[in-house]
Amino acid sequence: MATFAKYMTEWDSLLVTVAANTAELGYLEEYRAQLAAAQQGAREASIKQATLKAQVQQATRDLEEFLRQGRDAATRLRNGIRVRYGLKDEKLVEFRMKPRRRPQKAREQPPEPDPSETK
């Protein structure tokens, strides 16, 4: 597939050459005009594409910055909630935070009988 620059170079050369030979190629004026219009449209579309690409990149940087600010604010807010209620208060569950709890002792379960012993 040809690149944009290759097309533009090729079309520029073709348009200049056809214009230099207008006396002999006058009957191709309609096609020359179509090519010139297509070339201009392609250039404008390429500029628009570059502009939109830059806008997408900027929007991505903006989004990343807002997410960073949001994470920072959420952390500060959670820390403030912990200061208010403490680290162990069950009220933390309401804010989707885990309170610190005492470790639960593992319940001792009776050993399962060995299947080879049961007959």
Beta strands, then each sheet from edge to edge (+ up, - down):
end
